[in-house]
């Protein structure tokens, strides 16, 4: 399963260069909350993605999900 968040804002070259430090943290927690909700419904693997169509920039990751046994 994929959870993809499409963002209409344009990214500057500097924002793309520092994406993991500057832009990604703004959206990471929200998308990982969605992943946690989906994981409760189905055991299928989940991938997360951010897509900025104005600049054709794509970023993806696998969430680190906590199950009820892990805490």
BAZA-985299 format. One record per residue: y, x, z of N, C-alpha, C, O in turn; residue in three letters; residue number from 1; chain. Coordinates in nm, 3 decimals. Atoms other than C-alpha are relative to their C-alpha. Example, Ala and Ser with C-alpha at 12.3 -4.5 7.8 and 13.67 -1.06 7.14 Angstrom:
REC,n_yy,n_xx,n_zz,ca_yy,ca_xx,ca_zz,c_yy,c_xx,c_zz,o_yy,o_xx,o_zz,r,k,c
REC,-0.119,0.089,0.000,-0.450,1.230,0.780,0.120,0.090,0.000,0.118,0.194,0.066,ALA,1,A
REC,-0.119,-0.082,-0.006,-0.106,1.367,0.714,0.109,-0.077,0.073,0.220,-0.026,0.090,SER,2,A
***
This chain:
REC,n_yy,n_xx,n_zz,ca_yy,ca_xx,ca_zz,c_yy,c_xx,c_zz,o_yy,o_xx,o_zz,r,k,c
REC,-0.117,0.083,0.000,0.000,0.000,0.000,0.124,0.087,0.000,0.129,0.193,0.063,UNK,1,A
REC,-0.129,-0.067,0.006,0.350,0.108,-0.077,0.108,-0.091,0.058,0.110,-0.211,0.031,UNK,2,A
REC,-0.122,0.067,-0.044,0.667,0.009,0.103,0.112,0.084,-0.058,0.131,0.200,-0.020,UNK,3,A
REC,-0.105,-0.073,0.070,0.959,0.107,-0.116,0.134,-0.067,0.029,0.148,-0.188,0.013,UNK,4,A
REC,-0.135,0.048,-0.027,1.323,0.071,-0.019,0.089,0.052,-0.112,0.107,0.173,-0.127,UNK,5,A
REC,-0.090,-0.035,0.109,1.557,0.067,-0.318,0.143,0.004,0.055,0.189,-0.092,0.116,UNK,6,A
REC,-0.137,-0.018,-0.047,1.904,0.199,-0.238,0.094,0.008,-0.120,0.071,0.086,-0.213,UNK,7,A
REC,-0.093,0.002,0.114,2.196,0.126,-0.469,0.113,0.101,0.013,0.190,0.121,-0.081,UNK,8,A
REC,-0.106,-0.100,-0.014,2.426,0.391,-0.327,-0.030,0.122,-0.086,-0.146,0.155,-0.111,UNK,9,A
REC,0.017,-0.123,0.077,2.483,0.701,-0.534,-0.004,0.117,0.096,0.067,0.119,0.197,UNK,10,A
REC,0.008,-0.121,-0.081,2.388,1.036,-0.388,0.072,0.113,-0.069,0.060,0.132,-0.190,UNK,11,A
REC,-0.065,-0.119,0.054,2.599,1.342,-0.433,-0.105,0.111,-0.012,-0.213,0.102,0.046,UNK,12,A
REC,0.091,-0.115,0.011,2.437,1.671,-0.531,-0.025,0.061,0.138,-0.136,0.106,0.168,UNK,13,A
REC,0.016,-0.055,-0.135,2.500,1.790,-0.175,-0.094,-0.085,0.084,-0.175,-0.031,0.159,UNK,14,A
REC,0.089,0.089,-0.076,2.328,1.484,-0.027,-0.144,0.017,-0.045,-0.235,0.013,0.038,UNK,15,A
REC,0.136,-0.022,0.050,2.026,1.542,-0.250,-0.053,0.133,0.051,-0.170,0.142,0.090,UNK,16,A
REC,0.043,-0.131,-0.046,2.014,1.909,-0.154,-0.039,-0.002,0.148,-0.132,0.068,0.188,UNK,17,A
REC,0.027,0.008,-0.144,2.018,1.820,0.217,-0.068,-0.132,0.038,-0.052,-0.180,0.150,UNK,18,A
REC,0.053,0.134,-0.018,1.823,1.496,0.181,-0.078,-0.017,0.129,-0.053,-0.111,0.205,UNK,19,A
REC,0.085,0.016,-0.119,1.565,1.552,0.456,0.077,0.013,0.130,0.036,-0.044,0.231,UNK,20,A
REC,-0.078,-0.018,-0.122,1.829,1.655,0.708,0.109,-0.106,0.016,0.146,-0.139,0.129,UNK,21,A
REC,-0.117,0.087,-0.007,2.107,1.408,0.620,-0.032,-0.146,-0.031,0.000,-0.235,0.049,UNK,22,A
REC,0.020,0.138,0.047,1.992,1.098,0.430,-0.127,-0.063,0.055,-0.123,-0.175,0.106,UNK,23,A
REC,0.129,0.056,-0.039,1.625,1.048,0.515,-0.003,-0.053,0.144,-0.056,-0.162,0.166,UNK,24,A
REC,0.004,0.052,-0.137,1.674,1.015,0.895,0.067,-0.136,0.017,0.034,-0.210,0.110,UNK,25,A
REC,-0.067,0.130,-0.008,1.902,0.715,0.832,-0.096,-0.115,-0.028,-0.076,-0.225,0.023,UNK,26,A
REC,0.091,0.106,0.044,1.612,0.518,0.681,-0.142,0.014,0.054,-0.219,-0.082,0.049,UNK,27,A
REC,0.137,-0.029,-0.041,1.298,0.675,0.826,-0.052,-0.098,0.104,-0.160,-0.155,0.085,UNK,28,A
REC,0.049,0.086,-0.109,1.269,0.468,1.147,-0.022,-0.143,-0.047,-0.121,-0.206,-0.012,UNK,29,A
REC,0.012,0.137,0.049,1.327,0.136,0.971,-0.126,-0.017,-0.086,-0.202,-0.112,-0.068,UNK,30,A
REC,0.117,0.011,0.086,1.062,0.200,0.706,-0.130,0.020,0.078,-0.231,-0.043,0.048,UNK,31,A
REC,0.120,-0.020,-0.080,0.815,0.327,0.963,-0.029,-0.121,0.089,-0.145,-0.146,0.122,UNK,32,A
REC,0.024,0.127,-0.071,0.864,0.003,1.161,-0.069,-0.099,-0.093,-0.161,-0.169,-0.050,UNK,33,A
REC,0.067,0.087,0.098,0.770,-0.189,0.846,-0.146,0.042,-0.015,-0.235,-0.043,-0.021,UNK,34,A
REC,0.137,-0.051,0.016,0.463,0.033,0.807,-0.086,-0.038,0.120,-0.202,-0.074,0.103,UNK,35,A
REC,0.074,0.038,-0.120,0.358,-0.035,1.166,-0.039,-0.147,-0.007,-0.152,-0.183,0.029,UNK,36,A
REC,0.030,0.143,0.013,0.380,-0.410,1.101,-0.111,-0.024,-0.102,-0.202,-0.103,-0.077,UNK,37,A
REC,0.104,0.017,0.102,0.172,-0.384,0.782,-0.134,0.055,0.048,-0.239,-0.002,0.018,UNK,38,A
REC,0.125,-0.061,-0.049,-0.084,-0.159,0.952,-0.073,-0.094,0.095,-0.196,-0.090,0.104,UNK,39,A
REC,0.063,0.097,-0.089,-0.148,-0.434,1.206,-0.074,-0.108,-0.077,-0.162,-0.175,-0.022,UNK,40,A
REC,0.061,0.104,0.083,-0.249,-0.664,0.920,-0.120,0.048,-0.079,-0.208,-0.031,-0.115,UNK,41,A
REC,0.103,-0.052,0.091,-0.476,-0.434,0.722,-0.021,0.149,0.025,0.073,0.221,0.058,UNK,42,A
REC,0.028,-0.142,-0.024,-0.649,-0.097,0.754,0.034,0.093,-0.118,0.012,0.213,-0.109,UNK,43,A
REC,-0.028,-0.082,0.119,-0.536,0.024,0.409,0.107,0.106,0.029,0.199,0.082,0.107,UNK,44,A
REC,-0.102,-0.104,-0.017,-0.340,0.350,0.393,0.136,-0.051,-0.050,0.144,-0.133,-0.141,UNK,45,A
REC,-0.136,0.041,0.036,0.037,0.309,0.367,0.080,0.124,-0.035,0.072,0.227,0.031,UNK,46,A
REC,-0.096,-0.103,0.040,0.291,0.523,0.186,0.137,-0.064,-0.001,0.150,-0.183,-0.029,UNK,47,A
REC,-0.138,0.048,-0.002,0.667,0.489,0.218,0.081,0.074,-0.105,0.057,0.192,-0.132,UNK,48,A
REC,-0.084,-0.064,0.100,0.929,0.557,-0.044,0.142,-0.049,0.006,0.169,-0.165,0.037,UNK,49,A
REC,-0.141,0.033,0.020,1.303,0.564,-0.089,0.032,0.031,-0.145,0.002,0.139,-0.195,UNK,50,A
REC,-0.036,-0.022,0.139,1.434,0.521,-0.441,0.146,-0.034,-0.021,0.194,-0.141,0.017,UNK,51,A
REC,-0.142,0.014,0.032,1.792,0.566,-0.554,0.012,-0.007,-0.152,0.026,0.097,-0.218,UNK,52,A
REC,0.002,0.012,0.146,1.798,0.425,-0.911,0.126,0.050,-0.069,0.121,0.089,-0.185,UNK,53,A
REC,-0.125,-0.046,0.064,2.162,0.520,-0.976,-0.005,0.148,-0.036,0.062,0.193,-0.129,UNK,54,A
REC,0.012,-0.144,0.027,2.064,0.888,-0.965,-0.144,0.041,-0.028,-0.175,0.160,-0.037,UNK,55,A
REC,0.143,-0.024,0.027,1.688,0.854,-1.035,-0.061,0.097,0.102,-0.130,0.192,0.064,UNK,56,A
REC,0.055,-0.087,-0.105,1.599,1.013,-0.700,-0.105,-0.076,0.079,-0.082,-0.189,0.122,UNK,57,A
REC,0.115,0.060,-0.069,1.263,0.939,-0.535,-0.045,0.092,0.113,-0.054,0.213,0.095,UNK,58,A
REC,0.053,-0.075,-0.114,1.138,1.048,-0.192,-0.110,-0.083,0.064,-0.092,-0.203,0.087,UNK,59,A
REC,0.111,0.075,-0.060,0.804,0.953,-0.039,-0.062,0.077,0.115,-0.050,0.200,0.124,UNK,60,A
REC,0.071,-0.061,-0.112,0.605,1.016,0.277,-0.103,-0.097,0.053,-0.099,-0.217,0.025,UNK,61,A
REC,0.100,0.081,-0.070,0.308,0.892,0.477,0.048,-0.014,0.144,0.078,0.085,0.210,UNK,62,A
REC,-0.047,0.018,-0.138,0.409,0.737,0.808,-0.103,0.048,0.101,-0.224,0.047,0.075,UNK,63,A
REC,0.089,-0.033,-0.112,0.266,0.858,1.136,-0.006,-0.124,0.087,0.085,-0.151,0.165,UNK,64,A
REC,0.012,0.126,-0.071,0.139,0.533,1.279,-0.074,0.019,0.132,-0.170,0.095,0.140,UNK,65,A
REC,0.069,-0.001,-0.130,0.043,0.485,1.643,-0.082,-0.128,0.010,-0.031,-0.238,-0.014,UNK,66,A
REC,0.082,0.118,-0.024,-0.246,0.253,1.711,0.008,-0.033,0.148,0.057,0.048,0.227,UNK,67,A
REC,-0.008,0.041,-0.141,-0.277,0.062,2.037,-0.080,0.094,0.089,-0.047,0.110,0.206,UNK,68,A
REC,0.078,-0.094,-0.079,-0.541,0.313,2.153,0.076,0.130,0.027,0.055,0.194,0.130,UNK,69,A
REC,-0.073,-0.126,-0.013,-0.302,0.606,2.100,0.124,-0.017,0.087,0.176,0.081,0.141,UNK,70,A
REC,-0.110,0.016,-0.091,-0.021,0.452,2.293,0.120,-0.060,-0.055,0.219,-0.077,0.017,UNK,71,A
***
